[in-house]
């Protein structure tokens, strides 16, 4: 069996909560074996945009990335968010390496075609540089990737962090026994967002589709679940969704995804 590698995606909201972020970083650092961290940063990007007079433009919960918004994303995701997170991990002895998709050409994407909505400078992942990431991991480094990619021709692209996490896990599953974990501020998938006791400990695609159709699963959760199910189809062994406590080996309150 291949060596285990854990890919963890943390929601950008945690970057705004100092104590929660410290607790997450401690738990992440204590994870055994090679690991990779992917993070968002949308809340801080929206805050900075408002301060600069460039309010966020959203359609169905998705950010429209015009040229000015892309500049803000670069400042926040690859700058403040990424380097602050790397510094906190380094303080705990974790050899973190902050990266965007352009660094070392690790993630290329293509600009999303204009359909009924023009999302602007938003990228859909085209490929992950498996060998380059594997080399970083083999050196004992812990890649910390922000939600930015590039097109190989000099253009940076804003890209969904949930998708980046899934694509990295799929790519590295060729060499490792990969587990993908989505961490956010709930214990997992809830049938009532205000009731932690409504946690679904297991979820398959059929159940997910029905819950989405019934309006029970919130729209913000669906990208994580869709990416998670897709990752499992493409070779990722385990996908789990839950609060940062999920990183502790004794934690059993979370949602685990299943093929069927």
Legacy VTK file of the C-alpha trace (Angstrom):
# vtk DataFile Version 3.0
C-alpha trace
ASCII
DATASET POLYDATA
POINTS 260 float
0.000 0.000 0.000
1.162 3.539 -0.773
2.100 5.977 1.974
-0.844 8.004 3.279
-1.064 11.686 2.331
-3.696 14.042 3.743
-5.053 16.978 1.749
-6.890 19.491 3.947
-8.951 22.449 2.777
-9.749 25.129 5.350
-12.472 27.713 4.777
-11.356 31.315 4.488
-13.588 32.304 7.426
-11.113 30.617 9.789
-8.427 33.076 8.699
-10.533 35.773 10.393
-10.829 33.965 13.750
-7.519 34.096 15.577
-8.156 31.517 18.297
-9.935 29.091 15.944
-7.104 29.444 13.450
-4.483 28.745 16.127
-6.364 25.601 17.193
-6.638 24.474 13.583
-2.930 25.049 12.946
-2.005 22.993 16.013
-4.227 20.117 14.896
-2.946 20.303 11.325
0.694 20.350 12.441
0.085 17.250 14.555
-1.299 15.261 11.613
1.068 12.378 10.969
2.653 11.811 7.601
2.866 14.063 4.527
0.153 16.666 4.134
-0.960 19.576 2.001
-3.144 22.532 3.017
-5.430 24.550 0.722
-7.163 27.718 1.909
-9.639 30.305 0.745
-9.921 33.937 1.811
-13.112 35.325 0.341
-14.279 37.100 3.506
-11.089 39.166 3.794
-11.117 39.848 0.032
-14.656 41.214 0.311
-13.670 43.340 3.319
-10.652 44.828 1.545
-12.682 45.425 -1.599
-15.281 47.367 0.383
-12.550 49.450 2.020
-11.128 50.265 -1.422
-14.534 51.103 -2.876
-14.669 47.902 -4.908
-17.558 45.917 -3.403
-17.771 42.226 -4.294
-20.051 41.169 -7.133
-21.730 37.830 -6.449
-24.076 35.679 -8.513
-25.622 32.657 -6.793
-22.897 32.814 -4.165
-20.080 32.896 -6.729
-17.681 35.798 -7.013
-17.410 37.707 -10.278
-13.694 38.415 -10.759
-13.103 41.529 -12.838
-9.600 43.007 -13.169
-9.827 45.029 -9.927
-11.229 42.086 -7.985
-8.413 39.876 -9.269
-5.881 42.364 -7.900
-7.588 42.160 -4.506
-7.596 38.351 -4.666
-3.858 38.364 -5.376
-3.199 40.692 -2.451
-5.348 38.739 -0.008
-5.059 35.092 -1.080
-1.396 34.922 -2.099
-0.300 37.748 0.206
-1.900 38.336 3.598
-3.840 35.081 3.858
-1.190 32.703 2.613
1.810 34.202 4.371
-0.018 34.726 7.677
-1.031 31.078 7.633
2.475 29.934 6.723
3.951 32.016 9.564
1.562 30.488 12.103
2.446 26.972 10.933
6.182 27.725 11.026
5.779 28.909 14.620
4.544 25.403 15.455
7.453 23.698 13.724
5.567 22.849 10.535
7.826 23.353 7.461
5.129 25.145 5.451
5.747 26.392 1.905
3.296 29.036 0.684
2.239 28.646 -2.929
-0.164 29.845 -5.568
-0.845 27.739 -8.654
1.690 29.835 -10.564
4.548 29.051 -8.167
6.620 26.212 -9.599
3.802 25.853 -12.169
1.898 23.572 -9.796
-1.656 24.275 -11.021
-2.710 25.443 -14.454
-6.225 26.471 -15.327
-8.219 27.854 -18.229
-10.385 30.958 -18.053
-13.994 29.906 -17.613
-15.892 30.398 -20.890
-18.547 33.085 -20.905
-22.017 31.553 -20.731
-25.154 33.081 -19.296
-22.794 34.660 -16.731
-19.377 36.179 -17.363
-17.365 35.256 -14.251
-14.370 37.254 -15.455
-10.893 36.071 -14.444
-12.071 32.805 -12.931
-10.168 29.633 -13.758
-11.212 26.017 -14.123
-8.379 23.644 -13.206
-6.748 22.073 -16.232
-3.944 20.151 -14.562
-1.885 19.671 -11.411
1.898 19.288 -11.586
2.039 15.931 -9.810
5.822 15.568 -9.977
6.532 19.058 -8.614
4.177 18.681 -5.650
5.474 15.185 -4.977
9.024 16.590 -4.942
8.077 19.215 -2.347
6.474 16.544 -0.175
9.497 14.267 -0.576
11.689 17.120 0.710
9.649 17.140 3.908
7.888 20.397 3.056
4.189 21.074 3.606
2.690 22.945 0.629
0.122 25.586 1.613
-1.823 26.520 -1.508
-4.099 29.523 -1.972
-7.092 29.785 -4.306
-5.186 31.127 -7.311
-4.004 29.400 -10.485
-2.489 30.549 -13.778
-2.996 29.840 -17.468
0.657 29.323 -18.428
0.635 32.509 -20.521
1.070 35.037 -17.713
-2.520 35.371 -16.534
-3.480 34.670 -12.920
-6.942 33.228 -12.287
-9.224 33.123 -9.250
-10.133 29.469 -8.670
-12.424 27.676 -6.237
-10.380 26.356 -3.301
-12.628 23.302 -2.853
-11.912 22.324 -6.456
-8.168 22.902 -6.050
-8.128 20.620 -3.007
-9.962 17.863 -4.876
-7.747 18.132 -7.956
-4.562 17.992 -5.876
-5.838 14.938 -4.007
-6.795 13.206 -7.262
-3.423 13.957 -8.843
-1.413 12.685 -5.880
-3.576 9.580 -5.437
-1.445 8.060 -8.190
1.459 7.995 -5.727
-0.137 8.112 -2.277
-3.070 6.724 -0.361
-4.902 10.062 -0.322
-7.451 11.358 2.141
-9.278 14.624 1.412
-10.695 16.621 4.326
-12.875 19.716 4.031
-12.749 21.770 7.260
-15.235 24.515 7.991
-17.300 25.892 10.879
-19.859 23.060 11.159
-19.373 19.460 12.357
-20.313 18.168 8.908
-23.392 18.025 6.692
-26.440 19.013 8.729
-30.094 18.607 7.812
-30.700 21.667 10.017
-27.852 24.180 9.970
-28.838 25.411 13.446
-28.854 21.937 15.018
-25.517 20.087 15.391
-27.558 17.038 16.358
-28.856 16.793 12.797
-25.418 15.690 11.562
-25.334 13.121 8.766
-22.395 10.832 9.534
-22.490 9.258 6.055
-23.628 10.599 2.698
-23.758 9.195 -0.833
-24.461 10.976 -4.156
-28.110 9.884 -4.320
-28.833 11.178 -0.829
-26.955 14.395 -1.599
-28.978 15.037 -4.763
-32.246 14.535 -2.907
-31.245 16.787 -0.017
-30.151 19.474 -2.486
-33.430 19.201 -4.399
-35.327 19.583 -1.128
-33.308 22.688 -0.257
-31.891 21.038 2.869
-28.217 21.283 1.931
-27.056 24.890 1.747
-25.655 26.103 -1.573
-22.248 26.821 -0.033
-21.877 23.176 0.932
-22.668 21.735 -2.496
-19.298 22.526 -4.178
-17.481 20.671 -1.389
-19.727 17.645 -1.759
-19.667 17.589 -5.554
-15.882 17.914 -5.560
-15.607 15.255 -2.864
-17.741 12.692 -4.721
-15.874 13.419 -7.954
-12.513 12.959 -6.197
-13.577 9.530 -4.918
-14.589 8.447 -8.422
-11.103 9.437 -9.588
-9.014 7.617 -6.998
-9.151 9.432 -3.657
-9.701 6.790 -0.974
-11.411 8.792 1.788
-13.285 12.116 1.806
-14.510 13.637 5.072
-16.280 16.914 5.881
-16.384 18.571 9.295
-15.035 21.021 11.856
-11.271 21.240 12.578
-11.662 18.652 15.340
-11.913 16.168 12.460
-8.108 16.326 12.263
-7.775 14.644 15.647
-7.626 10.863 15.508
-10.163 10.535 18.330
-12.806 12.651 16.582
-15.723 10.700 15.159
-18.313 13.436 14.591
-18.112 14.345 10.940
-19.601 13.391 7.578
-17.886 10.721 5.530
-18.696 10.507 1.838
-19.385 7.208 0.086
-19.506 6.237 -3.593
-23.076 4.955 -3.515
LINES 1 261
260 0 1 2 3 4 5 6 7 8 9 10 11 12 13 14 15 16 17 18 19 20 21 22 23 24 25 26 27 28 29 30 31 32 33 34 35 36 37 38 39 40 41 42 43 44 45 46 47 48 49 50 51 52 53 54 55 56 57 58 59 60 61 62 63 64 65 66 67 68 69 70 71 72 73 74 75 76 77 78 79 80 81 82 83 84 85 86 87 88 89 90 91 92 93 94 95 96 97 98 99 100 101 102 103 104 105 106 107 108 109 110 111 112 113 114 115 116 117 118 119 120 121 122 123 124 125 126 127 128 129 130 131 132 133 134 135 136 137 138 139 140 141 142 143 144 145 146 147 148 149 150 151 152 153 154 155 156 157 158 159 160 161 162 163 164 165 166 167 168 169 170 171 172 173 174 175 176 177 178 179 180 181 182 183 184 185 186 187 188 189 190 191 192 193 194 195 196 197 198 199 200 201 202 203 204 205 206 207 208 209 210 211 212 213 214 215 216 217 218 219 220 221 222 223 224 225 226 227 228 229 230 231 232 233 234 235 236 237 238 239 240 241 242 243 244 245 246 247 248 249 250 251 252 253 254 255 256 257 258 259
